[in-house]
């Protein structure tokens, strides 16, 4: 029996740019999560949260991102992935600024 071999498909610049566009948000997500865990001692000193509040501050970010993964995939199919990505980037930046300026552990969790 002989096997049929598929011809090798060359990857062009368009595919590499597409990969870069898909990898960038993931890289930012994991970078922000790493920064959050590295900043935990400073946040604990500045905000003075209880241990339960500190646990929520550190874990809620991952929970929210995991929860949004499927929901935003469905929404992206309906309204458009580019529009949703731009809106998400703007909201992410705005909420990051608010989180950086907060002085209350409860507001940081929210």
C-alpha positions in Angstrom: 0.0 0.0 0.0 1.4 3.4 -0.9 0.7 6.6 1.1 -0.3 9.8 -0.6 2.0 12.6 0.6 0.6 16.1 0.9 2.8 18.8 -0.6 4.4 21.0 1.9 2.6 24.4 2.3 4.9 27.3 2.4 4.2 29.8 5.2 4.0 33.4 3.9 4.3 36.7 5.6 0.5 37.0 6.0 0.4 33.8 8.1 3.3 35.0 10.3 1.6 38.4 10.9 -1.6 36.5 11.7 0.3 34.4 14.3 1.9 37.5 15.8 -1.5 39.2 16.1 -2.8 36.1 17.9 0.2 35.7 20.2 0.4 39.3 21.3 -2.8 39.4 23.4 -1.9 36.1 25.0 1.6 37.4 25.8 0.1 40.6 27.4 -2.3 38.5 29.4 0.4 36.3 30.9 2.7 39.2 31.4 0.1 41.1 33.3 -0.6 38.0 35.4 3.1 37.7 36.2 3.3 41.4 37.1 0.3 41.0 39.4 2.0 38.2 41.3 5.3 40.0 41.5 3.6 43.1 42.8 1.7 41.2 45.5 4.1 42.1 48.4 3.9 45.8 47.5 0.1 45.7 47.1 -0.2 44.0 50.5 1.9 46.7 52.1 0.2 49.6 50.4 -3.5 48.4 50.5 -3.4 46.4 53.7 -5.9 43.7 52.6 -6.9 40.7 54.7 -5.6 37.4 53.5 -8.9 36.5 51.9 -9.0 39.8 50.0 -5.4 39.3 48.9 -6.4 35.8 47.6 -9.3 37.3 45.7 -7.0 40.1 44.2 -4.5 37.5 42.9 -7.0 34.9 41.7 -9.9 36.9 40.3 -7.9 38.1 37.2 -7.4 34.5 36.0 -11.0 33.6 36.8 -12.4 36.5 34.8 -10.1 35.9 31.8 -11.1 32.2 31.8 -14.7 33.0 32.0 -14.5 35.6 29.2 -12.7 33.2 26.9 -15.8 31.3 25.7 -18.2 34.2 26.0 -16.1 36.6 24.0 -15.4 33.9 21.4 -19.2 33.6 20.8 -19.6 37.4 20.9 -16.7 37.8 18.5 -18.5 35.5 16.0 -21.6 37.7 16.2 -20.2 41.3 16.2 -16.7 40.8 14.6 -13.4 39.7 16.1 -11.5 42.9 15.2 -14.1 45.2 16.8 -14.3 43.1 19.9 -10.5 43.0 20.2 -10.2 46.8 19.9 -13.0 47.3 22.5 -11.4 44.7 24.8 -8.0 46.4 24.5 -9.5 49.8 25.3 -11.4 48.4 28.3 -8.3 46.5 29.5 -6.2 49.6 29.4 -8.9 51.7 31.3 -9.4 49.1 34.0 -5.6 48.7 34.4 -5.3 52.4 35.0 -8.2 52.3 37.5 -6.6 49.4 39.3 -3.2 51.2 39.4 -4.8 54.2 41.1 -7.0 52.4 43.6 -6.4 52.7 47.4 -9.0 50.2 48.6 -8.8 46.4 48.5 -12.5 46.0 47.7 -12.2 48.3 44.7 -9.2 46.3 43.5 -11.2 43.1 43.7 -14.1 44.7 41.8 
